[in-house]
Amino acid sequence: MAGFFNGAVNRVFIKTYGCQMNERDSEAVAAALAARGWRLAASEEECDVMLLNTCAVRDAAERKAVGKAERLLHRKRRQPGFVVGMMGCVAQGGGAALLERLPDLDLIVGTQKFHRVPDILEELRVAREAGLPAGGTVVETEEEPGAGAMSGHLDGGGQPRVSAFVSIQQGCDMRCSFCIVPSARGDERSRPAEEIVAECRALAARGVREVTLLGQIVTSYGRGRAREGGVSPFVRLLERVGEIGGIERIRFTSPHPCGFREDLVEAFARLPKLCECAHLPMQSGSDRILRAMNRPYSAARYKAVVDALRRARPGMYLSTDVIVGFPGETEADFEATRALFGACDFDMAYVFKYSPRGGTAAAGLPGRVPEAEMERRNQVLLGMLRENSLRRNAGLVGKVEEVLVEGPDRTGARLTGRTRGNRVVIFEGAPGLAGRLVNVRVERATASSLYGTVA
């Protein structure tokens, strides 16, 4: 493809904002482009095509992506052949306003049109090599019923590929009052189980040892399909992935508390490859605020799920999402959240200050909490989390943990990997251990990492 864009080589760089689903989408787009002959640049400075895969869940993430696009368009004015595109949730929801603000973008691709990116770039290439005038921004944001996830994966770039994300479900029908995901990602839709299992088998054949099943509401996988013997389609999928040789660990995210019925809780006790680590979004510990958020559970019901998981799998590691400063949240509401947060003893949490999103039911609610008070509440929970994480990690000192080795740490001098509870472990070892399960004796702990030696 030499000669494209003023004689430059076709080098693409994808910058990703937001969640693991966005990371997975970016990888699938990159794999599709590589299969069509495009080169993947190591950095944005080296690329000829820059694609931003954006997140609209919080205002700060959207502003960061749009600001980045504006800076890239300054570069485009200095390098007329440079191509800039926006993908993902901001592209899906931005519509005419985004195009008006960024008229020099070459492409805007929504969440159900990722598969069109290689074709769009190819069409741009052909038009420019033919000397045709620019035809304006290519916009692809229409909903596409039945559009499934792209399934391509990149190789490890010379390093063994240890873990991989596998998208099984997209979209959301829950309509939480604070969340823009339903409008950005569309209605719930699930991939066929056979297709998912085949993708996991192919990953195992390439050396992947751990898969994380992804969905906007991953526990809604196969909603509407019959339960067999009281077992949901999601749990049946976990069983099938667990039967694949070579796959040693299974994780999933992001679920909904209402999805943890008896069959899923019991799966943690009987499926040996399902890691004893679950993400369980709480959002609030106040029943009044949960109702305002349109979250269909109470604080007591949430705590019952936590307790059931820990009975099913002693030593279970739990992470969560919490929003502080939701409109109308009083000090009493926050105290209820703080109490539930403490009672659940989380190992990891994502604590966010409420961010109003246009088009959501909560955006127009009265009772805005001042920024300074939101920050105080945020810091209270983060302080509790640091204490919990340090205490839980310190309790592992002297014990032997099974670690899936990912490769060299950031210094390159040691190895890094993760326990089944998703704790980072740093230790000395031979580079050839990458991709293997090893036992590591923990000798030291911080709130975020464990340090040890091979046992």
MIRO-42235 format. One record per residue (C-alpha): residue number from 1; x, y, z. Coordinates in steps of 0.2 Angstrom, whole numbers, plus 5000, padded with zeros to 4 digits. Each point is the difference from the previous one (the first is absolute). Layout:
BEGIN
@resi NUM, xx X, yy Y, zz Z
...
***
This chain:
BEGIN
@resi 1, xx 5000, yy 5000, zz 5000
@resi 2, xx 5015, yy 5012, zz 4998
@resi 3, xx 4995, yy 5016, zz 4992
@resi 4, xx 4984, yy 5002, zz 5011
@resi 5, xx 4998, yy 5018, zz 5007
@resi 6, xx 5014, yy 5010, zz 4992
@resi 7, xx 5012, yy 4985, zz 4998
@resi 8, xx 5000, yy 4994, zz 5018
@resi 9, xx 4998, yy 4982, zz 5006
@resi 10, xx 4983, yy 4995, zz 5007
@resi 11, xx 5004, yy 5000, zz 5018
@resi 12, xx 4985, yy 5000, zz 5012
@resi 13, xx 4999, yy 5004, zz 5019
@resi 14, xx 4985, yy 4998, zz 5010
@resi 15, xx 4999, yy 5009, zz 5017
@resi 16, xx 4987, yy 4993, zz 5011
@resi 17, xx 4990, yy 5008, zz 5014
@resi 18, xx 4989, yy 4992, zz 5013
@resi 19, xx 4995, yy 4982, zz 5004
@resi 20, xx 5006, yy 4983, zz 4996
@resi 21, xx 4987, yy 4998, zz 4987
@resi 22, xx 5008, yy 5015, zz 4991
@resi 23, xx 5017, yy 4992, zz 5001
@resi 24, xx 4993, yy 4984, zz 4993
@resi 25, xx 4991, yy 5010, zz 4985
@resi 26, xx 5016, yy 5009, zz 4997
@resi 27, xx 5010, yy 4984, zz 4999
@resi 28, xx 4987, yy 4992, zz 4988
@resi 29, xx 5001, yy 5015, zz 4989
@resi 30, xx 5019, yy 5000, zz 5000
@resi 31, xx 5000, yy 4981, zz 4996
@resi 32, xx 4988, yy 5003, zz 4985
@resi 33, xx 5011, yy 5014, zz 4993
@resi 34, xx 5016, yy 4989, zz 5002
@resi 35, xx 4991, yy 4986, zz 4990
@resi 36, xx 4997, yy 5013, zz 4986
@resi 37, xx 5018, yy 5005, zz 4999
@resi 38, xx 5000, yy 5015, zz 5011
@resi 39, xx 5015, yy 5003, zz 5012
@resi 40, xx 4997, yy 5003, zz 5018
@resi 41, xx 5011, yy 5014, zz 5007
@resi 42, xx 5009, yy 4999, zz 5016
@resi 43, xx 4996, yy 5018, zz 5005
@resi 44, xx 4989, yy 5014, zz 4994
@resi 45, xx 5015, yy 5010, zz 4995
@resi 46, xx 5004, yy 4986, zz 4987
@resi 47, xx 4983, yy 4998, zz 4992
@resi 48, xx 4991, yy 5007, zz 4985
@resi 49, xx 4983, yy 4995, zz 5006
@resi 50, xx 4994, yy 5004, zz 5018
@resi 51, xx 4984, yy 4992, zz 5006
@resi 52, xx 4993, yy 5005, zz 5017
@resi 53, xx 4988, yy 4987, zz 5008
@resi 54, xx 4990, yy 5010, zz 5012
@resi 55, xx 4990, yy 4999, zz 5016
@resi 56, xx 4985, yy 5010, zz 5005
@resi 57, xx 4996, yy 4993, zz 5017
@resi 58, xx 5007, yy 5015, zz 5009
@resi 59, xx 5002, yy 5018, zz 4994
@resi 60, xx 5019, yy 5000, zz 5004
@resi 61, xx 5003, yy 4985, zz 4988
@resi 62, xx 4990, yy 5008, zz 4986
@resi 63, xx 5008, yy 5017, zz 5002
@resi 64, xx 5018, yy 4992, zz 5000
@resi 65, xx 4996, yy 4991, zz 4984
@resi 66, xx 4993, yy 5015, zz 4991
@resi 67, xx 5014, yy 5011, zz 5006
@resi 68, xx 5012, yy 4987, zz 4993
@resi 69, xx 4991, yy 5000, zz 4984
@resi 70, xx 5001, yy 5019, zz 4999
@resi 71, xx 5019, yy 4999, zz 5002
@resi 72, xx 5002, yy 4987, zz 4987
@resi 73, xx 4990, yy 5011, zz 4988
@resi 74, xx 5014, yy 5013, zz 5002
@resi 75, xx 5012, yy 4987, zz 4995
@resi 76, xx 4989, yy 4996, zz 4985
@resi 77, xx 5001, yy 5018, zz 4994
@resi 78, xx 5019, yy 4999, zz 5000
@resi 79, xx 5000, yy 4982, zz 4992
@resi 80, xx 4985, yy 5000, zz 4988
@resi 81, xx 5002, yy 4982, zz 4997
@resi 82, xx 4998, yy 4996, zz 5018
@resi 83, xx 4983, yy 4990, zz 5004
@resi 84, xx 4991, yy 5003, zz 5016
@resi 85, xx 4984, yy 4990, zz 5005
@resi 86, xx 4989, yy 4997, zz 5015
@resi 87, xx 4992, yy 4984, zz 5005
@resi 88, xx 4990, yy 4993, zz 5014
@resi 89, xx 4987, yy 5008, zz 5012
@resi 90, xx 5004, yy 5018, zz 4998
@resi 91, xx 4999, yy 4998, zz 4981
@resi 92, xx 4984, yy 4990, zz 5002
@resi 93, xx 4991, yy 5014, zz 5011
@resi 94, xx 5009, yy 5015, zz 4993
@resi 95, xx 4990, yy 5002, zz 4984
@resi 96, xx 4999, yy 5016, zz 4992
@resi 97, xx 5007, yy 5009, zz 5015
@resi 98, xx 5017, yy 4991, zz 4998
@resi 99, xx 5001, yy 5002, zz 4982
@resi 100, xx 4996, yy 5019, zz 5002
@resi 101, xx 5014, yy 5001, zz 5013
@resi 102, xx 5013, yy 4989, zz 4991
@resi 103, xx 4996, yy 5003, zz 4981
@resi 104, xx 5017, yy 4994, zz 4994
@resi 105, xx 4998, yy 4983, zz 5007
@resi 106, xx 5002, yy 4987, zz 4986
@resi 107, xx 4989, yy 4987, zz 5008
@resi 108, xx 4987, yy 4998, zz 5014
@resi 109, xx 4996, yy 4982, zz 5004
@resi 110, xx 4987, yy 4994, zz 5013
@resi 111, xx 5000, yy 4985, zz 5011
@resi 112, xx 4991, yy 4989, zz 4988
@resi 113, xx 5010, yy 5004, zz 4985
@resi 114, xx 5018, yy 4995, zz 5006
@resi 115, xx 5000, yy 4987, zz 4986
@resi 116, xx 4999, yy 5014, zz 4987
@resi 117, xx 5017, yy 5009, zz 5005
@resi 118, xx 5011, yy 4990, zz 4988
@resi 119, xx 4988, yy 5003, zz 4985
@resi 120, xx 4999, yy 5019, zz 5004
@resi 121, xx 5019, yy 5002, zz 5001
@resi 122, xx 5002, yy 4990, zz 4984
@resi 123, xx 4987, yy 5011, zz 4991
@resi 124, xx 5010, yy 5015, zz 5007
@resi 125, xx 5016, yy 4993, zz 4993
@resi 126, xx 4993, yy 4996, zz 4983
@resi 127, xx 4992, yy 5017, zz 4999
@resi 128, xx 5016, yy 5010, zz 5005
@resi 129, xx 5011, yy 4989, zz 4989
@resi 130, xx 4988, yy 5004, zz 4985
@resi 131, xx 5002, yy 5019, zz 5004
@resi 132, xx 4981, yy 5002, zz 5004
@resi 133, xx 4995, yy 5014, zz 5010
@resi 134, xx 4996, yy 4997, zz 5019
@resi 135, xx 4982, yy 4995, zz 5002
@resi 136, xx 4998, yy 5006, zz 5018
@resi 137, xx 4999, yy 4990, zz 5015
@resi 138, xx 4994, yy 4982, zz 4999
@resi 139, xx 4987, yy 4997, zz 5013
@resi 140, xx 4994, yy 4983, zz 5005
@resi 141, xx 4989, yy 5000, zz 5015
@resi 142, xx 4984, yy 4992, zz 4995
@resi 143, xx 4994, yy 4986, zz 5012
@resi 144, xx 5003, yy 4983, zz 4992
@resi 145, xx 4988, yy 4987, zz 5007
@resi 146, xx 5009, yy 4983, zz 5003
@resi 147, xx 5017, yy 5008, zz 4999
@resi 148, xx 5012, yy 4989, zz 5010
@resi 149, xx 5017, yy 5003, zz 5007
@resi 150, xx 5015, yy 4998, zz 4989
@resi 151, xx 5010, yy 4985, zz 5004
@resi 152, xx 5018, yy 5004, zz 4994
@resi 153, xx 5015, yy 4999, zz 5012
@resi 154, xx 5017, yy 5007, zz 4998
@resi 155, xx 5015, yy 4989, zz 5004
@resi 156, xx 5012, yy 5003, zz 5014
@resi 157, xx 5012, yy 5010, zz 4990
@resi 158, xx 5014, yy 4988, zz 5004
@resi 159, xx 4994, yy 4997, zz 5018
@resi 160, xx 4989, yy 4985, zz 5005
@resi 161, xx 4982, yy 5005, zz 5000
@resi 162, xx 4994, yy 4996, zz 5018
@resi 163, xx 4983, yy 5007, zz 5002
@resi 164, xx 4986, yy 5007, zz 4988
@resi 165, xx 4984, yy 5008, zz 5001
@resi 166, xx 4985, yy 4992, zz 4991
@resi 167, xx 4984, yy 5010, zz 4996
@resi 168, xx 4985, yy 4989, zz 5003
@resi 169, xx 4986, yy 5013, zz 5002
@resi 170, xx 4998, yy 5019, zz 4996
@resi 171, xx 4987, yy 5013, zz 5003
@resi 172, xx 4989, yy 5003, zz 5016
@resi 173, xx 4981, yy 4999, zz 5004
@resi 174, xx 5002, yy 5005, zz 5018
@resi 175, xx 4997, yy 5019, zz 4998
@resi 176, xx 5009, yy 5006, zz 5016
@resi 177, xx 4996, yy 5019, zz 5002
@resi 178, xx 5018, yy 5005, zz 5000
@resi 179, xx 5006, yy 4990, zz 4985
@resi 180, xx 5003, yy 5004, zz 4982
@resi 181, xx 5005, yy 4983, zz 4995
@resi 182, xx 4983, yy 4994, zz 4993
@resi 183, xx 4999, yy 5015, zz 4988
@resi 184, xx 5019, yy 4998, zz 4995
@resi 185, xx 5000, yy 4981, zz 4999
@resi 186, xx 4982, yy 4995, zz 4995
@resi 187, xx 4989, yy 4986, zz 5006
@resi 188, xx 5006, yy 4984, zz 5007
@resi 189, xx 5006, yy 4987, zz 4988
@resi 190, xx 5010, yy 4984, zz 5003
@resi 191, xx 5012, yy 4991, zz 4989
@resi 192, xx 4997, yy 4982, zz 4996
@resi 193, xx 5008, yy 4988, zz 5012
@resi 194, xx 5008, yy 4990, zz 4987
@resi 195, xx 5009, yy 5015, zz 4993
@resi 196, xx 5006, yy 5005, zz 5017
@resi 197, xx 5006, yy 4982, zz 5004
@resi 198, xx 5009, yy 4999, zz 4983
@resi 199, xx 5009, yy 5017, zz 5004
@resi 200, xx 5006, yy 4994, zz 5017
@resi 201, xx 5006, yy 4984, zz 4992
@resi 202, xx 5010, yy 5010, zz 4987
@resi 203, xx 5007, yy 5011, zz 5014
@resi 204, xx 5005, yy 4984, zz 5010
@resi 205, xx 5009, yy 4993, zz 4984
@resi 206, xx 5010, yy 5016, zz 5000
@resi 207, xx 5006, yy 4998, zz 5018
@resi 208, xx 4987, yy 5011, zz 5009
@resi 209, xx 4997, yy 4993, zz 5017
@resi 210, xx 4987, yy 5012, zz 5007
@resi 211, xx 4985, yy 5007, zz 4992
@resi 212, xx 4989, yy 5014, zz 5007
@resi 213, xx 4982, yy 5000, zz 4993
@resi 214, xx 4994, yy 5017, zz 4997
@resi 215, xx 4983, yy 5009, zz 4999
@resi 216, xx 4991, yy 5016, zz 5004
@resi 217, xx 4989, yy 4989, zz 5011
@resi 218, xx 5010, yy 4983, zz 4998
@resi 219, xx 4988, yy 4991, zz 5012
@resi 220, xx 4985, yy 5004, zz 4988
@resi 221, xx 5009, yy 4989, zz 4987
@resi 222, xx 4986, yy 4990, zz 4991
@resi 223, xx 4986, yy 5009, zz 5009
@resi 224, xx 4983, yy 4993, zz 4993
@resi 225, xx 5008, yy 4983, zz 4996
@resi 226, xx 4993, yy 4985, zz 5010
@resi 227, xx 5009, yy 4995, zz 5017
@resi 228, xx 5004, yy 4982, zz 5000
@resi 229, xx 4999, yy 4991, zz 5016
@resi 230, xx 5000, yy 5017, zz 5009
@resi 231, xx 5016, yy 5005, zz 4991
@resi 232, xx 5001, yy 5016, zz 4990
@resi 233, xx 5008, yy 5002, zz 4983
@resi 234, xx 5014, yy 5010, zz 5008
@resi 235, xx 5004, yy 4986, zz 5012
@resi 236, xx 4999, yy 4987, zz 4987
@resi 237, xx 5013, yy 5011, zz 4990
@resi 238, xx 5011, yy 5000, zz 5015
@resi 239, xx 4999, yy 4981, zz 5000
@resi 240, xx 5005, yy 4998, zz 4982
@resi 241, xx 5014, yy 5012, zz 5000
@resi 242, xx 5006, yy 4991, zz 5016
@resi 243, xx 5001, yy 4984, zz 4990
@resi 244, xx 5013, yy 5007, zz 4987
@resi 245, xx 5017, yy 4993, zz 5002
@resi 246, xx 5014, yy 5013, zz 5003
@resi 247, xx 4988, yy 5013, zz 5008
@resi 248, xx 5005, yy 4999, zz 5018
@resi 249, xx 4990, yy 5016, zz 5007
@resi 250, xx 4984, yy 5008, zz 4996
@resi 251, xx 4994, yy 5017, zz 5005
@resi 252, xx 4985, yy 5011, zz 4995
@resi 253, xx 4995, yy 5018, zz 5001
@resi 254, xx 4990, yy 5011, zz 5002
@resi 255, xx 4985, yy 4991, zz 5008
@resi 256, xx 4984, yy 5007, zz 5008
@resi 257, xx 4996, yy 4995, zz 5019
@resi 258, xx 4983, yy 4993, zz 4994
@resi 259, xx 5010, yy 4988, zz 4989
@resi 260, xx 5007, yy 4991, zz 5015
@resi 261, xx 4986, yy 4987, zz 5002
@resi 262, xx 5003, yy 4983, zz 5008
@resi 263, xx 5007, yy 4991, zz 4985
@resi 264, xx 5014, yy 5013, zz 4997
@resi 265, xx 5004, yy 5001, zz 5019
@resi 266, xx 5001, yy 4981, zz 5000
@resi 267, xx 5011, yy 5001, zz 4984
@resi 268, xx 5014, yy 5008, zz 5010
@resi 269, xx 5000, yy 4985, zz 5012
@resi 270, xx 5000, yy 4986, zz 4986
@resi 271, xx 5009, yy 5007, zz 4985
@resi 272, xx 5019, yy 4999, zz 5004
@resi 273, xx 5006, yy 5011, zz 4986
@resi 274, xx 4988, yy 5014, zz 5005
@resi 275, xx 5011, yy 5012, zz 5011
@resi 276, xx 4995, yy 5005, zz 5017
@resi 277, xx 4999, yy 5018, zz 4995
@resi 278, xx 4984, yy 5009, zz 4996
@resi 279, xx 4995, yy 5018, zz 4995
@resi 280, xx 4984, yy 5005, zz 5008
@resi 281, xx 4995, yy 5018, zz 4996
@resi 282, xx 4991, yy 5007, zz 5016
@resi 283, xx 4998, yy 5019, zz 4995
@resi 284, xx 4992, yy 5005, zz 5016
@resi 285, xx 4996, yy 4993, zz 5017
@resi 286, xx 4985, yy 5010, zz 5002
@resi 287, xx 4983, yy 4992, zz 4995
@resi 288, xx 4993, yy 5018, zz 4997
@resi 289, xx 5014, yy 5004, zz 4988
@resi 290, xx 5000, yy 4982, zz 4992
@resi 291, xx 4982, yy 5003, zz 4996
@resi 292, xx 5004, yy 5017, zz 4992
@resi 293, xx 5014, yy 4992, zz 4990
@resi 294, xx 4987, yy 4987, zz 4994
@resi 295, xx 5011, yy 4986, zz 5007
@resi 296, xx 4988, yy 4985, zz 5004
@resi 297, xx 5007, yy 4994, zz 5016
@resi 298, xx 5002, yy 5006, zz 5018
@resi 299, xx 5015, yy 5002, zz 5011
@resi 300, xx 4995, yy 4984, zz 5009
@resi 301, xx 4998, yy 4990, zz 4984
@resi 302, xx 5017, yy 5006, zz 4994
@resi 303, xx 5008, yy 4994, zz 5017
@resi 304, xx 4991, yy 4984, zz 4999
@resi 305, xx 5008, yy 4997, zz 4983
@resi 306, xx 5017, yy 5004, zz 5007
@resi 307, xx 4998, yy 4988, zz 5015
@resi 308, xx 4994, yy 4986, zz 4988
@resi 309, xx 5015, yy 5002, zz 4989
@resi 310, xx 5012, yy 4999, zz 5015
@resi 311, xx 4991, yy 4984, zz 5007
@resi 312, xx 5001, yy 4992, zz 4983
@resi 313, xx 5018, yy 5004, zz 4997
@resi 314, xx 5010, yy 5005, zz 5017
@resi 315, xx 5013, yy 5012, zz 4996
@resi 316, xx 4990, yy 5008, zz 4986
@resi 317, xx 5007, yy 5017, zz 4994
@resi 318, xx 4988, yy 5013, zz 4996
@resi 319, xx 5001, yy 5017, zz 4991
@resi 320, xx 4986, yy 5013, zz 4997
@resi 321, xx 4994, yy 5016, zz 4992
@resi 322, xx 4994, yy 5014, zz 5011
@resi 323, xx 4993, yy 5017, zz 4995
@resi 324, xx 5000, yy 5014, zz 5013
@resi 325, xx 4991, yy 5017, zz 4999
@resi 326, xx 4985, yy 4993, zz 4990
@resi 327, xx 4987, yy 5014, zz 5000
@resi 328, xx 4991, yy 5001, zz 5016
@resi 329, xx 5013, yy 4989, zz 5010
@resi 330, xx 4999, yy 5006, zz 5018
@resi 331, xx 5013, yy 4997, zz 5013
@resi 332, xx 4989, yy 4986, zz 5007
@resi 333, xx 5000, yy 4992, zz 4982
@resi 334, xx 5019, yy 5001, zz 4999
@resi 335, xx 5001, yy 4993, zz 5018
@resi 336, xx 4990, yy 4985, zz 4994
@resi 337, xx 5011, yy 4998, zz 4985
@resi 338, xx 5016, yy 5001, zz 5011
@resi 339, xx 4992, yy 4987, zz 5012
@resi 340, xx 4996, yy 4988, zz 4986
@resi 341, xx 5017, yy 5003, zz 4992
@resi 342, xx 5009, yy 4995, zz 5016
@resi 343, xx 4989, yy 4985, zz 5004
@resi 344, xx 5004, yy 4993, zz 4983
@resi 345, xx 5018, yy 5001, zz 5003
@resi 346, xx 5005, yy 5004, zz 4981
@resi 347, xx 5017, yy 4996, zz 4994
@resi 348, xx 4999, yy 5012, zz 4985
@resi 349, xx 4988, yy 5014, zz 4996
@resi 350, xx 4997, yy 5013, zz 4987
@resi 351, xx 4993, yy 5015, zz 5009
@resi 352, xx 4993, yy 5014, zz 4989
@resi 353, xx 4993, yy 5017, zz 5003
@resi 354, xx 4983, yy 5002, zz 4992
@resi 355, xx 5001, yy 5006, zz 4982
@resi 356, xx 4984, yy 5006, zz 4991
@resi 357, xx 4998, yy 4993, zz 4983
@resi 358, xx 4988, yy 5008, zz 4988
@resi 359, xx 4985, yy 4990, zz 4995
@resi 360, xx 5000, yy 4990, zz 5016
@resi 361, xx 4986, yy 5001, zz 5013
@resi 362, xx 5011, yy 5006, zz 5014
@resi 363, xx 5007, yy 5014, zz 4990
@resi 364, xx 4986, yy 5012, zz 5004
@resi 365, xx 4997, yy 4995, zz 5018
@resi 366, xx 5001, yy 5013, zz 5014
@resi 367, xx 5012, yy 4999, zz 5015
@resi 368, xx 5017, yy 5002, zz 4992
@resi 369, xx 5013, yy 4996, zz 5013
@resi 370, xx 5014, yy 5013, zz 5000
@resi 371, xx 5017, yy 4994, zz 4992
@resi 372, xx 5009, yy 5002, zz 5017
@resi 373, xx 4988, yy 4989, zz 5009
@resi 374, xx 5001, yy 4987, zz 4986
@resi 375, xx 5019, yy 5000, zz 5001
@resi 376, xx 4999, yy 4998, zz 5019
@resi 377, xx 4989, yy 4985, zz 4999
@resi 378, xx 5011, yy 4993, zz 4986
@resi 379, xx 5015, yy 5001, zz 5011
@resi 380, xx 4991, yy 4992, zz 5015
@resi 381, xx 4997, yy 4984, zz 4989
@resi 382, xx 5017, yy 5000, zz 4992
@resi 383, xx 5008, yy 5000, zz 5017
@resi 384, xx 4990, yy 4986, zz 5006
@resi 385, xx 5004, yy 4990, zz 4984
@resi 386, xx 5019, yy 5003, zz 5003
@resi 387, xx 4999, yy 4993, zz 5018
@resi 388, xx 4990, yy 4985, zz 4994
@resi 389, xx 5012, yy 4996, zz 4985
@resi 390, xx 5015, yy 5002, zz 5011
@resi 391, xx 4993, yy 4989, zz 5014
@resi 392, xx 4994, yy 4986, zz 4987
@resi 393, xx 5017, yy 5000, zz 4991
@resi 394, xx 5010, yy 5000, zz 5017
@resi 395, xx 4990, yy 4985, zz 5005
@resi 396, xx 5008, yy 4991, zz 4985
@resi 397, xx 5018, yy 5002, zz 5006
@resi 398, xx 5008, yy 4983, zz 5003
@resi 399, xx 4987, yy 4991, zz 4989
@resi 400, xx 5002, yy 4992, zz 4983
@resi 401, xx 4989, yy 5007, zz 4986
@resi 402, xx 4998, yy 4993, zz 4983
@resi 403, xx 5005, yy 5013, zz 4988
@resi 404, xx 4997, yy 5001, zz 4981
@resi 405, xx 5016, yy 5008, zz 4993
@resi 406, xx 4997, yy 5014, zz 4988
@resi 407, xx 5018, yy 5005, zz 4996
@resi 408, xx 5013, yy 5013, zz 5006
@resi 409, xx 4994, yy 5014, zz 5011
@resi 410, xx 5002, yy 5018, zz 4996
@resi 411, xx 5018, yy 5000, zz 5005
@resi 412, xx 5004, yy 4985, zz 4989
@resi 413, xx 5011, yy 4993, zz 5014
@resi 414, xx 4986, yy 4989, zz 5008
@resi 415, xx 4985, yy 4990, zz 4995
@resi 416, xx 4982, yy 5005, zz 5004
@resi 417, xx 4984, yy 4990, zz 5000
@resi 418, xx 4983, yy 4999, zz 5009
@resi 419, xx 4992, yy 4988, zz 5013
@resi 420, xx 4983, yy 4992, zz 4998
@resi 421, xx 4994, yy 5015, zz 5011
@resi 422, xx 5007, yy 5012, zz 4987
@resi 423, xx 5014, yy 5007, zz 5011
@resi 424, xx 5016, yy 5006, zz 4991
@resi 425, xx 5015, yy 4990, zz 5005
@resi 426, xx 5018, yy 5005, zz 4996
@resi 427, xx 5014, yy 4987, zz 5002
@resi 428, xx 5017, yy 4995, zz 4993
@resi 429, xx 5000, yy 4986, zz 4987
@resi 430, xx 5005, yy 4994, zz 4983
@resi 431, xx 4992, yy 5009, zz 4984
@resi 432, xx 4995, yy 4982, zz 4994
@resi 433, xx 4987, yy 4999, zz 5014
@resi 434, xx 4988, yy 5013, zz 4991
@resi 435, xx 4984, yy 4991, zz 4996
@resi 436, xx 5002, yy 4987, zz 5014
@resi 437, xx 4992, yy 4998, zz 5017
@resi 438, xx 5012, yy 5000, zz 5014
@resi 439, xx 4999, yy 5000, zz 5019
@resi 440, xx 5007, yy 5015, zz 5008
@resi 441, xx 5004, yy 5003, zz 5019
@resi 442, xx 4994, yy 5017, zz 5005
@resi 443, xx 5014, yy 5009, zz 5010
@resi 444, xx 4994, yy 5018, zz 5000
@resi 445, xx 4983, yy 5010, zz 4996
@resi 446, xx 4994, yy 5017, zz 4996
@resi 447, xx 4983, yy 5006, zz 4997
@resi 448, xx 5001, yy 4997, zz 4981
@resi 449, xx 5013, yy 4986, zz 4998
@resi 450, xx 5008, yy 4984, zz 5007
@resi 451, xx 5019, yy 4996, zz 5000
@resi 452, xx 5007, yy 4983, zz 5001
@resi 453, xx 5011, yy 4986, zz 4994
@resi 454, xx 4996, yy 4984, zz 4990
@resi 455, xx 4995, yy 4986, zz 5012
***
